[in-house]
Amino acid sequence: MQLKPIQDQVAVVVGATSGIGRATALQFAEQGAKVVVSGRSETKLASLMDEMRSLPGEATPIVAEVADFNQVKAIADKAIDVYGRIDTWVHTPATAVFAPFEQTTPDEFKRIVEVSLLGQAYGAMAALPHLKQGGGALIHISSVEGTRALPLQSAYGASKHGIEGFLEALRVELKHEKAPVSVTSIRPAVINTPFWNNGLTRLGVQPAGPPPYYDPRLVADAVLYTATHPTRDFIVGDAGRAVDLIQRISPALMDTILLQIGFPMQDSRRPKSEDDPNNLYESVSDPKHNRIDGDYSHLVAPSVLDWVDKNPMLKWGALVSLAAIFALTQGIREGS
Ligand SMILES: NC(=O)c1ccc[n+]([C@@H]2O[C@H](COP(=O)([O-])OP(=O)(O)OC[C@H]3O[C@@H](n4cnc5c(N)ncnc54)[C@H](OP(=O)(O)O)[C@@H]3O)[C@@H](O)[C@H]2O)c1
């Protein structure tokens, strides 16, 4: 399947006003794409549009709430009205309540699933008819929590597992009908975005992710890579790859690890009340949230394997070299 170069693309970024979505929208525009950007907050969208004006690409904003299918469909309709097609759809929005499962109310659990799982399914439903017409990429921002949920984030973890479930079915259905659509799940590890400021917390503190944190621009890089190179899934952050591997080998071992680190490492020691502003039902209006980065820049680490994954020739070359060295050493040992 051939995907267009970024500068020839019409890309839709849902949830573009902060964090990963904002970094992604800006990278598309930097590389000359036409970008439809969406979020709930008009003021956050206006601040993003200001930033995009100086970039080579074009941008069109639209306010939308992703828990409402008609509003998600309106994003696709806007892209068709203005640019005539959609080449890539990137769906980012999610929200979380940081609390033990037993302190999460039924309404909160429902709302998180509506935004973080149903919203993603609505995105795929709105985008697919258009992507199938001319071919393109459907990219969902899931999480390493799509394979391994953290304690204190049960509804969020359930939503991320749900994304992986519907994408697995959809991917095979599209292959079965030979539809020219690449379906990608991007699964970031812990990323330094306002996500950690936005969630409702019942922990008495601002939530934190188990470090290291990774730069949101690394996730945007992965999105642009998968928008041009059909990719099934892409983990962002070496720590995420380690979690994924341990979980596949032994979920019980991962339980033991999370029992030790899963609670203290989500405690930032910065007091925060559950009554403080959060984005569960509406956008947080504080303009300091109109940004890519979160509060944990001092804990950001580089990720080596992201680069390797974007250079598959190098990856296979390294694996073949390792196999050759192993075979050679075995031969020398047997010969001596
Ligand atoms: N940060 C991490 O550590 C991390 C790790 C793994 C995966 N992820 C995933 O990455 C994605 C982006 O998260 P982020 O870290 O960039 O968080 P973020 O900074 O909180 O960004 C969330 C974006 O989604 C939008 N949004 C939230 N609720 C919405 C709703 N109901 N309707 C429409 N738009 C809504 C927000 O816009 P408005 O405020 O304008 O509504 C904002 O643009 C999420 O799927 C998250 O699960 C994040």
The ligand as an SDF file (V2000), in Angstrom:
LIG
                    3D

 48 52  0  0  0  0  0  0  0  0999 V2000
    0.5340   11.5780   28.1890 N   0  0  0  0  0  0  0  0  0  0  0  0
    0.7880   10.2910   28.3220 C   0  0  0  0  0  0  0  0  0  0  0  0
    1.5710    9.8500   29.1900 O   0  0  0  0  0  0  0  0  0  0  0  0
    0.1700    9.2970   27.3730 C   0  0  0  0  0  0  0  0  0  0  0  0
    0.6420    7.9810   27.3940 C   0  0  0  0  0  0  0  0  0  0  0  0
    0.0600    7.0430   26.5580 C   0  0  0  0  0  0  0  0  0  0  0  0
   -0.9750    7.4130   25.7290 C   0  0  0  0  0  0  0  0  0  0  0  0
   -1.4260    8.7030   25.7220 N   0  0  0  0  0  0  0  0  0  0  0  0
   -2.5460    9.0280   24.8580 C   0  0  0  0  0  0  0  0  0  0  0  0
   -2.2270   10.1030   24.0060 O   0  0  0  0  0  0  0  0  0  0  0  0
   -3.4500   10.7440   23.6130 C   0  0  0  0  0  0  0  0  0  0  0  0
   -3.2790   12.2490   23.7580 C   0  0  0  0  0  0  0  0  0  0  0  0
   -3.0440   12.5300   25.1280 O   0  0  0  0  0  0  0  0  0  0  0  0
   -2.1370   13.7320   25.6180 P   0  0  0  0  0  0  0  0  0  0  0  0
   -1.1380   13.1330   26.5160 O   0  0  0  0  0  0  0  0  0  0  0  0
   -1.7100   14.5480   24.4790 O   0  0  0  0  0  0  0  0  0  0  0  0
   -3.2160   14.4830   26.5360 O   0  0  0  0  0  0  0  0  0  0  0  0
   -3.7960   15.9750   26.5550 P   0  0  0  0  0  0  0  0  0  0  0  0
   -2.6830   16.9590   26.5230 O   0  0  0  0  0  0  0  0  0  0  0  0
   -4.7320   15.9860   27.7040 O   0  0  0  0  0  0  0  0  0  0  0  0
   -4.5920   16.1290   25.1910 O   0  0  0  0  0  0  0  0  0  0  0  0
   -5.8940   15.6280   25.0200 C   0  0  0  0  0  0  0  0  0  0  0  0
   -6.4930   16.2200   23.7560 C   0  0  0  0  0  0  0  0  0  0  0  0
   -7.7690   15.6050   23.5650 O   0  0  0  0  0  0  0  0  0  0  0  0
   -8.7910   16.6050   23.5380 C   0  0  0  0  0  0  0  0  0  0  0  0
   -9.9850   16.0930   24.2170 N   0  0  0  0  0  0  0  0  0  0  0  0
  -10.0790   15.5820   25.4630 C   0  0  0  0  0  0  0  0  0  0  0  0
  -11.3350   15.2110   25.7210 N   0  0  0  0  0  0  0  0  0  0  0  0
  -12.0540   15.4980   24.6000 C   0  0  0  0  0  0  0  0  0  0  0  0
  -13.4250   15.3480   24.2470 C   0  0  0  0  0  0  0  0  0  0  0  0
  -14.3260   14.8280   25.1000 N   0  0  0  0  0  0  0  0  0  0  0  0
  -13.8140   15.7490   23.0060 N   0  0  0  0  0  0  0  0  0  0  0  0
  -12.9260   16.2830   22.1500 C   0  0  0  0  0  0  0  0  0  0  0  0
  -11.6140   16.4450   22.4160 N   0  0  0  0  0  0  0  0  0  0  0  0
  -11.1960   16.0670   23.6430 C   0  0  0  0  0  0  0  0  0  0  0  0
   -8.1950   17.8130   24.2540 C   0  0  0  0  0  0  0  0  0  0  0  0
   -8.7670   18.9950   23.7180 O   0  0  0  0  0  0  0  0  0  0  0  0
   -9.7520   19.9980   24.5290 P   0  0  0  0  0  0  0  0  0  0  0  0
   -9.1490   20.2610   25.8320 O   0  0  0  0  0  0  0  0  0  0  0  0
   -9.8160   21.1870   23.6200 O   0  0  0  0  0  0  0  0  0  0  0  0
  -11.0270   19.2560   24.6130 O   0  0  0  0  0  0  0  0  0  0  0  0
   -6.7230   17.7060   23.8700 C   0  0  0  0  0  0  0  0  0  0  0  0
   -6.5220   18.2890   22.6030 O   0  0  0  0  0  0  0  0  0  0  0  0
   -4.5410   10.1430   24.5010 C   0  0  0  0  0  0  0  0  0  0  0  0
   -5.2130    9.1410   23.7720 O   0  0  0  0  0  0  0  0  0  0  0  0
   -3.7580    9.5040   25.6270 C   0  0  0  0  0  0  0  0  0  0  0  0
   -4.4480    8.4110   26.1720 O   0  0  0  0  0  0  0  0  0  0  0  0
   -0.8810    9.6600   26.5370 C   0  0  0  0  0  0  0  0  0  0  0  0
  1  2  1  0
  2  3  2  0
  2  4  1  0
  4  5  1  0
  4 48  2  0
  5  6  2  0
  6  7  1  0
  7  8  2  0
  8  9  1  0
  8 48  1  0
  9 10  1  0
  9 46  1  0
 10 11  1  0
 11 12  1  0
 11 44  1  0
 12 13  1  0
 13 14  1  0
 14 15  2  0
 14 16  1  0
 14 17  1  0
 17 18  1  0
 18 19  2  0
 18 20  1  0
 18 21  1  0
 21 22  1  0
 22 23  1  0
 23 24  1  0
 23 42  1  0
 24 25  1  0
 25 26  1  0
 25 36  1  0
 26 27  1  0
 26 35  1  0
 27 28  2  0
 28 29  1  0
 29 30  1  0
 29 35  2  0
 30 31  1  0
 30 32  2  0
 32 33  1  0
 33 34  2  0
 34 35  1  0
 36 37  1  0
 36 42  1  0
 37 38  1  0
 38 39  2  0
 38 40  1  0
 38 41  1  0
 42 43  1  0
 44 45  1  0
 44 46  1  0
 46 47  1  0
M  CHG  2   8   1  16  -1
M  END
$$$$
